[in-house]
Amino acid sequence: MLAIAELLAGLGLLFIGLKLLSGHLQQAMGRRVRAILKAATRSRLIGLACGTLAGAIVQSSNAVTLIAGNLVRGGILTTRDAIPVVAGANIGTSALVFIASVDLKVAVLYLVAMVGIAYQFRLDRTAERREWIGVLLGLALLFLGLSFIKLAPQDVPRETMAALLNGVTPLVGILIGFAAATLTQSASTATILCVAAIGTGAIDLSDAFFIVLGANFGSGIATLISAGNLQGTGKQLCFAHIFVKLVGCLVVYLAWLGADLAGYEPAARIVALGQNGPSFVISVVFLLLQVSGAAATTLFCGTTEALARRFSPPSQEDNVSKPHFINDQAMVDPPSALELAASETDRLIGNLPELLPDLDQRAADNAAHRALHWRGAHAVGEATGHFLVELIDRHLSREDLDLALLLQDRQRLLLSLQDTLKEFADVTDGYEAPPPLLFNLAEALRTLVLELAEARNGPQSEIELLLELTTDRSTVLDRIRRTLASGAIGTGEDARKLLVAVSLFERAVWLLHRLAGTLRDTANAANRT
């Protein structure tokens, strides 16, 4: 029982450590990673190098693939530009596997002490320090987990261990690795587990070879799971990621098979090579899988792109997901860039009515079409946010900085309003025939959103009217909530849905009021100049 407890505790610490490490690294270096990836357009080699660096920083090829996919959807990168980035990201993740192959037990104890002291003496007061201390904590927990995993089998008799692992054939090893990588969504995590298992003597290098082979391909499939509802060009990179993994597996396995047919007995040779450092050998195998797949897909980038387009052809969502005004080249002239950002947010405001159903013309309404516009608008909103953040970093003049901060506030409110309108529309779509209360709320909300869309380019009086219409209505809405709670309107599930709709309506009206306020502030600033 102690061995099982140590093994489970080790796995728990390992997964927590990986989560903390990846999460805090992305927070600490996320903007730099995006800047690195944007440099990938210069050449394939630079793209490969940028991807390798990004993968080493984030320690997740899946995360880099999804970031690059969003850049492709936003029109910042093309699929061909991003393929070497995805290929290189896999190479970068090898860094953690090599670190895990080294016995750092004493160093980890000091690391835990350092992190504890940092928290005790409040050295994490700034956001940047907090993220880096989190990175160190994740690394410490990761290695502590590996130590527990290595200790667990020592309490199990070797005869029992041999009986348990006697049936690990190459096919079974591949399936184990595939399942582990698909569940953890990381080939490096499965390989690190192999490194720990080798250190305990639970498996030998020949078993680990096939487990890592299966894990490598499994992590490619896991990218599709992470992609969720991503479609079109954004999903093409997920297939490119799978091709990198598949080609790497084929190259390394064919080399193994060729050596076996030539009489070199690769299983015996790899075991002999690993007598002094088995963990290091399996780390080299993992690196070879990434390098061979990355080199082939980068060299034949055009073929990889054609295959990716066949599996995920461009969709209508690609068109609505691309910004119409902002672009990186505009940043050299901040005042012009701010005008473009303002035009982009104005366009998004004008498209807000498309996110809500028109209950007066229910037959012509299309929920799938609305969902597509929401995904596209959300992608453009996020791209505009990143654009403004990078622009603010360029040491703007006081006037430009004030406008940039105002636009950033408007962009954040827009994203929140888009999500709120989407949730409200989902509640409405749940009814075949909406009850009178929901119908009235939906029509009132649609009227206010249309008023906002018109007010953005209208006279000051329209903005003032919208501000008046969206003033606090909490008293009326609280009365509706009490009526619903008493069961006077609807019962059971219907009452719950209506309560949700009322809350979403109240939040949407508040966001509309805030957005109208930013429009008034922009108009006042323009009048002063």
SEKOL-409568 format. One record per residue (C-alpha): residue in three letters; z, y, x. Coordinates in steps of 0.25 Angstrom, whole numbers, padded with zeros to 4 digits, always signed. Example, Ala and Ser with C-alpha at 12.3 -4.5 7.8 and 13.67 -1.06 7.14 Angstrom:
BEGIN
PT   res      up   north    east
PT   ala   +0031   -0018   +0049
PT   ser   +0029   -0004   +0055
//
This chain:
BEGIN
PT   res      up   north    east
PT   met   +0000   +0000   +0000
PT   leu   +0003   +0009   +0012
PT   ala   -0011   +0007   +0017
PT   ile   -0017   +0011   +0004
PT   ala   -0008   +0023   +0002
PT   glu   -0012   +0028   +0016
PT   leu   -0027   +0025   +0014
PT   leu   -0027   +0033   +0000
PT   ala   -0019   +0044   +0007
PT   gly   -0028   +0045   +0018
PT   leu   -0040   +0046   +0009
PT   gly   -0033   +0056   +0001
PT   leu   -0030   +0065   +0013
PT   leu   -0045   +0063   +0018
PT   phe   -0051   +0067   +0005
PT   ile   -0042   +0079   +0004
PT   gly   -0044   +0083   +0018
PT   leu   -0059   +0082   +0016
PT   lys   -0058   +0091   +0003
PT   leu   -0050   +0101   +0010
PT   leu   -0059   +0102   +0022
PT   ser   -0072   +0103   +0015
PT   gly   -0066   +0113   +0004
PT   his   -0060   +0122   +0014
PT   leu   -0071   +0122   +0024
PT   gln   -0081   +0125   +0013
PT   gln   -0072   +0137   +0009
PT   ala   -0070   +0142   +0023
PT   met   -0085   +0140   +0027
PT   gly   -0092   +0140   +0014
PT   arg   -0099   +0153   +0016
PT   arg   -0102   +0151   +0030
PT   val   -0108   +0137   +0026
PT   arg   -0118   +0144   +0016
PT   ala   -0121   +0154   +0027
PT   ile   -0124   +0143   +0036
PT   leu   -0133   +0136   +0026
PT   lys   -0141   +0148   +0023
PT   ala   -0145   +0148   +0038
PT   ala   -0152   +0134   +0036
PT   thr   -0165   +0141   +0032
PT   arg   -0170   +0144   +0046
PT   ser   -0174   +0129   +0050
PT   arg   -0170   +0115   +0048
PT   leu   -0162   +0114   +0061
PT   ile   -0154   +0126   +0057
PT   gly   -0152   +0120   +0043
PT   leu   -0147   +0107   +0049
PT   ala   -0138   +0114   +0058
PT   cys   -0133   +0123   +0047
PT   gly   -0130   +0111   +0038
PT   thr   -0123   +0104   +0049
PT   leu   -0114   +0116   +0051
PT   ala   -0111   +0117   +0036
PT   gly   -0108   +0102   +0035
PT   ala   -0098   +0103   +0046
PT   ile   -0092   +0115   +0040
PT   val   -0091   +0110   +0026
PT   gln   -0090   +0095   +0029
PT   ser   -0098   +0091   +0017
PT   ser   -0113   +0089   +0017
PT   asn   -0112   +0088   +0002
PT   ala   -0106   +0102   +0001
PT   val   -0116   +0108   +0011
PT   thr   -0127   +0101   +0002
PT   leu   -0122   +0108   -0011
PT   ile   -0121   +0121   -0004
PT   ala   -0135   +0120   +0002
PT   gly   -0140   +0116   -0012
PT   asn   -0134   +0129   -0019
PT   leu   -0141   +0137   -0008
PT   val   -0154   +0130   -0011
PT   arg   -0152   +0133   -0026
PT   gly   -0149   +0147   -0023
PT   gly   -0162   +0149   -0015
PT   ile   -0155   +0151   -0002
PT   leu   -0160   +0138   +0004
PT   thr   -0172   +0129   +0001
PT   thr   -0170   +0114   +0000
PT   arg   -0177   +0112   +0013
PT   asp   -0168   +0122   +0020
PT   ala   -0156   +0115   +0015
PT   ile   -0160   +0101   +0018
PT   pro   -0156   +0102   +0033
PT   val   -0143   +0109   +0029
PT   val   -0139   +0097   +0021
PT   ala   -0143   +0088   +0032
PT   gly   -0135   +0095   +0042
PT   ala   -0123   +0096   +0033
PT   asn   -0122   +0080   +0034
PT   ile   -0121   +0081   +0049
PT   gly   -0110   +0092   +0048
PT   thr   -0101   +0083   +0040
PT   ser   -0101   +0073   +0052
PT   ala   -0091   +0083   +0059
PT   leu   -0079   +0078   +0050
PT   val   -0083   +0063   +0052
PT   phe   -0082   +0065   +0067
PT   ile   -0069   +0073   +0066
PT   ala   -0063   +0062   +0057
PT   ser   -0067   +0051   +0068
PT   val   -0057   +0057   +0078
PT   asp   -0042   +0054   +0078
PT   leu   -0036   +0067   +0076
PT   lys   -0022   +0062   +0070
PT   val   -0014   +0071   +0079
PT   ala   -0023   +0083   +0077
PT   val   -0022   +0082   +0062
PT   leu   -0007   +0082   +0062
PT   tyr   -0008   +0095   +0069
PT   leu   -0018   +0100   +0060
PT   val   -0009   +0097   +0048
PT   ala   +0002   +0104   +0055
PT   met   -0007   +0117   +0057
PT   val   -0011   +0117   +0042
PT   gly   +0003   +0116   +0037
PT   ile   +0008   +0127   +0047
PT   ala   -0004   +0136   +0042
PT   tyr   +0000   +0134   +0027
PT   gln   +0015   +0136   +0030
PT   phe   +0013   +0149   +0038
PT   arg   +0002   +0154   +0028
PT   leu   -0009   +0154   +0038
PT   asp   -0019   +0152   +0026
PT   arg   -0018   +0165   +0020
PT   thr   -0032   +0169   +0021
PT   ala   -0043   +0161   +0014
PT   glu   -0050   +0158   +0027
PT   arg   -0038   +0152   +0034
PT   arg   -0034   +0144   +0021
PT   glu   -0048   +0137   +0021
PT   trp   -0047   +0134   +0036
PT   ile   -0033   +0129   +0034
PT   gly   -0038   +0120   +0023
PT   val   -0049   +0115   +0032
PT   leu   -0038   +0110   +0042
PT   leu   -0030   +0104   +0031
PT   gly   -0042   +0096   +0026
PT   leu   -0045   +0091   +0040
PT   ala   -0030   +0087   +0042
PT   leu   -0029   +0080   +0029
PT   leu   -0043   +0073   +0032
PT   phe   -0038   +0067   +0045
PT   leu   -0024   +0064   +0039
PT   gly   -0031   +0056   +0029
PT   leu   -0040   +0049   +0039
PT   ser   -0027   +0045   +0047
PT   phe   -0021   +0039   +0034
PT   ile   -0034   +0031   +0032
PT   lys   -0033   +0026   +0046
PT   leu   -0019   +0022   +0044
PT   ala   -0020   +0014   +0031
PT   pro   -0027   +0001   +0036
PT   gln   -0016   -0001   +0046
PT   asp   -0007   -0006   +0036
PT   val   -0018   -0016   +0031
PT   pro   -0019   -0030   +0038
PT   arg   -0032   -0031   +0045
PT   glu   -0035   -0044   +0038
PT   thr   -0035   -0037   +0025
PT   met   -0043   -0025   +0030
PT   ala   -0054   -0035   +0035
PT   ala   -0054   -0042   +0022
PT   leu   -0056   -0029   +0014
PT   leu   -0067   -0024   +0023
PT   asn   -0074   -0038   +0025
PT   gly   -0085   -0035   +0014
PT   val   -0089   -0021   +0020
PT   thr   -0104   -0024   +0021
PT   pro   -0114   -0013   +0025
PT   leu   -0118   -0012   +0011
PT   val   -0104   -0011   +0006
PT   gly   -0101   -0001   +0017
PT   ile   -0112   +0008   +0013
PT   leu   -0107   +0007   -0002
PT   ile   -0093   +0011   +0002
PT   gly   -0098   +0023   +0010
PT   phe   -0107   +0027   -0001
PT   ala   -0096   +0026   -0011
PT   ala   -0086   +0034   -0002
PT   ala   -0096   +0045   +0001
PT   thr   -0100   +0046   -0014
PT   leu   -0086   +0047   -0018
PT   thr   -0081   +0057   -0007
PT   gln   -0095   +0064   -0007
PT   ser   -0094   +0064   +0008
PT   ala   -0100   +0055   +0018
PT   ser   -0091   +0061   +0029
PT   thr   -0078   +0057   +0021
PT   ala   -0083   +0042   +0019
PT   thr   -0086   +0042   +0034
PT   ile   -0072   +0048   +0038
PT   leu   -0066   +0037   +0029
PT   cys   -0074   +0027   +0038
PT   val   -0069   +0033   +0050
PT   ala   -0055   +0031   +0045
PT   ala   -0058   +0017   +0041
PT   ile   -0064   +0014   +0055
PT   gly   -0052   +0019   +0062
PT   thr   -0043   +0009   +0054
PT   gly   -0052   -0002   +0057
PT   ala   -0054   -0005   +0043
PT   ile   -0070   -0004   +0045
PT   asp   -0078   -0005   +0057
PT   leu   -0090   +0004   +0061
PT   ser   -0101   -0005   +0055
PT   asp   -0094   -0004   +0041
PT   ala   -0092   +0011   +0043
PT   phe   -0107   +0013   +0047
PT   phe   -0111   +0008   +0033
PT   ile   -0100   +0015   +0025
PT   val   -0104   +0028   +0032
PT   leu   -0119   +0025   +0029
PT   gly   -0116   +0024   +0014
PT   ala   -0107   +0036   +0014
PT   asn   -0118   +0044   +0020
PT   phe   -0127   +0041   +0009
PT   gly   -0116   +0042   -0002
PT   ser   -0113   +0056   +0002
PT   gly   -0127   +0060   -0001
PT   ile   -0126   +0054   -0015
PT   ala   -0113   +0062   -0016
PT   thr   -0120   +0075   -0014
PT   leu   -0128   +0072   -0028
PT   ile   -0114   +0071   -0034
PT   ser   -0109   +0084   -0028
PT   ala   -0122   +0091   -0033
PT   gly   -0118   +0089   -0048
PT   asn   -0128   +0096   -0057
PT   leu   -0136   +0102   -0045
PT   gln   -0151   +0101   -0048
PT   gly   -0164   +0105   -0042
PT   thr   -0165   +0111   -0028
PT   gly   -0150   +0111   -0026
PT   lys   -0149   +0096   -0028
PT   gln   -0161   +0094   -0018
PT   leu   -0151   +0095   -0006
PT   cys   -0142   +0084   -0012
PT   phe   -0154   +0075   -0011
PT   ala   -0157   +0080   +0003
PT   his   -0142   +0077   +0006
PT   ile   -0144   +0063   +0001
PT   phe   -0157   +0061   +0010
PT   val   -0149   +0066   +0022
PT   lys   -0139   +0055   +0020
PT   leu   -0149   +0044   +0016
PT   val   -0158   +0047   +0028
PT   gly   -0146   +0046   +0037
PT   cys   -0142   +0033   +0031
PT   leu   -0156   +0027   +0033
PT   val   -0157   +0032   +0047
PT   val   -0144   +0027   +0052
PT   tyr   -0145   +0014   +0044
PT   leu   -0159   +0011   +0049
PT   ala   -0154   +0013   +0063
PT   trp   -0143   +0003   +0061
PT   leu   -0152   -0007   +0054
PT   gly   -0162   -0005   +0065
PT   ala   -0151   -0008   +0076
PT   asp   -0147   -0020   +0068
PT   leu   -0161   -0026   +0067
PT   ala   -0163   -0023   +0082
PT   gly   -0151   -0032   +0085
PT   tyr   -0141   -0020   +0090
PT   glu   -0131   -0024   +0080
PT   pro   -0127   -0010   +0075
PT   ala   -0114   -0014   +0068
PT   ala   -0108   -0020   +0081
PT   arg   -0113   -0009   +0089
PT   ile   -0107   +0002   +0081
PT   val   -0094   -0006   +0081
PT   ala   -0094   -0007   +0096
PT   leu   -0098   +0008   +0097
PT   gly   -0086   +0012   +0089
PT   gln   -0075   +0004   +0096
PT   asn   -0070   +0016   +0103
PT   gly   -0073   +0026   +0092
PT   pro   -0077   +0020   +0079
PT   ser   -0074   +0033   +0071
PT   phe   -0083   +0041   +0080
PT   val   -0095   +0031   +0078
PT   ile   -0095   +0031   +0063
PT   ser   -0095   +0047   +0064
PT   val   -0107   +0046   +0073
PT   val   -0114   +0037   +0062
PT   phe   -0110   +0047   +0052
PT   leu   -0116   +0058   +0060
PT   leu   -0129   +0050   +0063
PT   leu   -0131   +0048   +0048
PT   gln   -0130   +0063   +0045
PT   val   -0139   +0067   +0057
PT   ser   -0150   +0057   +0054
PT   gly   -0151   +0061   +0040
PT   ala   -0150   +0075   +0043
PT   ala   -0161   +0075   +0054
PT   ala   -0171   +0067   +0045
PT   thr   -0169   +0076   +0032
PT   thr   -0170   +0089   +0040
PT   leu   -0182   +0084   +0048
PT   phe   -0189   +0080   +0035
PT   cys   -0184   +0091   +0027
PT   gly   -0196   +0093   +0019
PT   thr   -0196   +0078   +0014
PT   thr   -0181   +0079   +0011
PT   glu   -0184   +0091   +0003
PT   ala   -0195   +0085   -0005
PT   leu   -0187   +0073   -0008
PT   ala   -0175   +0082   -0013
PT   arg   -0185   +0089   -0022
PT   arg   -0190   +0076   -0028
PT   phe   -0175   +0072   -0031
PT   ser   -0171   +0086   -0036
PT   pro   -0183   +0094   -0040
PT   pro   -0181   +0109   -0042
PT   ser   -0175   +0113   -0056
PT   gln   -0174   +0125   -0065
PT   glu   -0160   +0126   -0060
PT   asp   -0165   +0130   -0046
PT   asn   -0172   +0142   -0052
PT   val   -0160   +0147   -0059
PT   ser   -0151   +0144   -0047
PT   lys   -0158   +0154   -0037
PT   pro   -0154   +0168   -0036
PT   his   -0165   +0178   -0040
PT   phe   -0160   +0190   -0031
PT   ile   -0150   +0187   -0020
PT   asn   -0155   +0181   -0007
PT   asp   -0149   +0181   +0007
PT   gln   -0159   +0190   +0013
PT   ala   -0154   +0201   +0004
PT   met   -0141   +0202   +0011
PT   val   -0147   +0210   +0023
PT   asp   -0146   +0222   +0013
PT   pro   -0133   +0221   +0005
PT   pro   -0136   +0232   -0005
PT   ser   -0149   +0225   -0009
PT   ala   -0142   +0211   -0009
PT   leu   -0131   +0217   -0018
PT   glu   -0142   +0221   -0028
PT   leu   -0148   +0207   -0028
PT   ala   -0134   +0201   -0030
PT   ala   -0132   +0211   -0042
PT   ser   -0146   +0207   -0048
PT   glu   -0142   +0192   -0046
PT   thr   -0129   +0194   -0054
PT   asp   -0136   +0202   -0064
PT   arg   -0146   +0191   -0066
PT   leu   -0135   +0181   -0068
PT   ile   -0128   +0190   -0078
PT   gly   -0141   +0191   -0086
PT   asn   -0142   +0175   -0086
PT   leu   -0128   +0173   -0092
PT   pro   -0133   +0172   -0106
PT   glu   -0141   +0160   -0102
PT   leu   -0128   +0152   -0100
PT   leu   -0123   +0153   -0114
PT   pro   -0129   +0146   -0126
PT   asp   -0135   +0154   -0137
PT   leu   -0129   +0148   -0150
PT   asp   -0138   +0156   -0159
PT   gln   -0150   +0148   -0153
PT   arg   -0143   +0135   -0150
PT   ala   -0156   +0127   -0152
PT   ala   -0162   +0134   -0140
PT   asp   -0150   +0133   -0131
PT   asn   -0151   +0124   -0119
PT   ala   -0137   +0120   -0112
PT   ala   -0145   +0114   -0100
PT   his   -0152   +0127   -0098
PT   arg   -0140   +0135   -0098
PT   ala   -0133   +0125   -0088
PT   leu   -0145   +0127   -0079
PT   his   -0144   +0142   -0080
PT   trp   -0129   +0141   -0077
PT   arg   -0131   +0133   -0065
PT   gly   -0141   +0142   -0060
PT   ala   -0134   +0155   -0063
PT   his   -0121   +0149   -0056
PT   ala   -0129   +0146   -0043
PT   val   -0135   +0160   -0043
PT   gly   -0121   +0166   -0045
PT   glu   -0115   +0158   -0034
PT   ala   -0127   +0162   -0025
PT   thr   -0124   +0176   -0028
PT   gly   -0110   +0175   -0025
PT   his   -0113   +0169   -0011
PT   phe   -0123   +0180   -0009
PT   leu   -0113   +0191   -0012
PT   val   -0102   +0185   -0003
PT   glu   -0112   +0185   +0009
PT   leu   -0116   +0199   +0006
PT   ile   -0101   +0204   +0005
PT   asp   -0099   +0198   +0019
PT   arg   -0110   +0207   +0025
PT   his   -0100   +0219   +0026
PT   leu   -0106   +0227   +0015
PT   ser   -0104   +0242   +0012
PT   arg   -0093   +0246   +0003
PT   glu   -0102   +0249   -0009
PT   asp   -0110   +0236   -0007
PT   leu   -0097   +0228   -0005
PT   asp   -0092   +0233   -0018
PT   leu   -0104   +0229   -0025
PT   ala   -0104   +0216   -0019
PT   leu   -0090   +0213   -0023
PT   leu   -0094   +0217   -0037
PT   leu   -0106   +0208   -0038
PT   gln   -0097   +0197   -0032
PT   asp   -0087   +0199   -0043
PT   arg   -0099   +0199   -0054
PT   gln   -0105   +0186   -0048
PT   arg   -0091   +0179   -0048
PT   leu   -0089   +0183   -0063
PT   leu   -0104   +0178   -0066
PT   leu   -0101   +0164   -0060
PT   ser   -0088   +0163   -0069
PT   leu   -0095   +0168   -0081
PT   gln   -0107   +0158   -0079
PT   asp   -0097   +0147   -0078
PT   thr   -0089   +0152   -0091
PT   leu   -0102   +0153   -0099
PT   lys   -0107   +0139   -0095
PT   glu   -0093   +0133   -0099
PT   phe   -0094   +0141   -0112
PT   ala   -0108   +0136   -0115
PT   asp   -0103   +0122   -0112
PT   val   -0093   +0123   -0123
PT   thr   -0103   +0128   -0132
PT   asp   -0113   +0117   -0129
PT   gly   -0102   +0107   -0133
PT   tyr   -0104   +0110   -0147
PT   glu   -0116   +0106   -0156
PT   ala   -0112   +0118   -0165
PT   pro   -0102   +0128   -0159
PT   pro   -0091   +0132   -0168
PT   pro   -0091   +0146   -0173
PT   leu   -0080   +0151   -0163
PT   leu   -0088   +0145   -0151
PT   phe   -0101   +0151   -0157
PT   asn   -0095   +0165   -0158
PT   leu   -0089   +0164   -0144
PT   ala   -0103   +0159   -0138
PT   glu   -0111   +0170   -0145
PT   ala   -0101   +0181   -0141
PT   leu   -0101   +0176   -0127
PT   arg   -0116   +0176   -0126
PT   thr   -0117   +0190   -0132
PT   leu   -0108   +0195   -0121
PT   val   -0115   +0188   -0110
PT   leu   -0128   +0194   -0115
PT   glu   -0122   +0208   -0116
PT   leu   -0118   +0206   -0101
PT   ala   -0132   +0202   -0097
PT   glu   -0137   +0214   -0104
PT   ala   -0127   +0223   -0098
PT   arg   -0129   +0220   -0084
PT   asn   -0142   +0229   -0084
PT   gly   -0138   +0238   -0096
PT   pro   -0131   +0251   -0097
PT   gln   -0116   +0253   -0094
PT   ser   -0113   +0253   -0109
PT   glu   -0117   +0239   -0110
PT   ile   -0107   +0235   -0099
PT   glu   -0096   +0243   -0106
PT   leu   -0099   +0236   -0119
PT   leu   -0099   +0222   -0113
PT   leu   -0085   +0226   -0106
PT   glu   -0080   +0230   -0120
PT   leu   -0085   +0217   -0126
PT   thr   -0079   +0208   -0116
PT   thr   -0065   +0214   -0116
PT   asp   -0053   +0205   -0117
PT   arg   -0054   +0197   -0130
PT   ser   -0042   +0188   -0127
PT   thr   -0035   +0191   -0140
PT   val   -0046   +0186   -0148
PT   leu   -0049   +0174   -0140
PT   asp   -0034   +0170   -0139
PT   arg   -0034   +0171   -0155
PT   ile   -0046   +0161   -0155
PT   arg   -0038   +0152   -0145
PT   arg   -0026   +0151   -0154
PT   thr   -0035   +0148   -0166
PT   leu   -0041   +0137   -0158
PT   ala   -0028   +0132   -0154
PT   ser   -0022   +0131   -0168
PT   gly   -0034   +0122   -0172
PT   ala   -0039   +0132   -0182
PT   ile   -0053   +0132   -0175
PT   gly   -0058   +0118   -0171
PT   thr   -0049   +0106   -0167
PT   gly   -0048   +0098   -0154
PT   glu   -0059   +0098   -0144
PT   asp   -0067   +0109   -0152
PT   ala   -0054   +0118   -0151
PT   arg   -0053   +0115   -0136
PT   lys   -0068   +0119   -0134
PT   leu   -0067   +0132   -0141
PT   leu   -0054   +0136   -0133
PT   val   -0063   +0133   -0121
PT   ala   -0074   +0142   -0126
PT   val   -0064   +0153   -0130
PT   ser   -0059   +0153   -0116
PT   leu   -0073   +0153   -0109
PT   phe   -0077   +0164   -0119
PT   glu   -0065   +0172   -0114
PT   arg   -0068   +0170   -0100
PT   ala   -0083   +0173   -0101
PT   val   -0079   +0186   -0108
PT   trp   -0070   +0190   -0097
PT   leu   -0080   +0187   -0087
PT   leu   -0091   +0195   -0094
PT   his   -0081   +0207   -0095
PT   arg   -0079   +0206   -0079
PT   leu   -0094   +0205   -0077
PT   ala   -0097   +0217   -0086
PT   gly   -0086   +0224   -0077
PT   thr   -0094   +0221   -0065
PT   leu   -0107   +0226   -0071
PT   arg   -0100   +0239   -0075
PT   asp   -0094   +0240   -0060
PT   thr   -0108   +0239   -0055
PT   ala   -0114   +0249   -0064
PT   asn   -0103   +0259   -0060
PT   ala   -0106   +0257   -0045
PT   ala   -0120   +0259   -0048
PT   asn   -0117   +0272   -0055
PT   arg   -0109   +0277   -0044
PT   thr   -0120   +0275   -0033
//
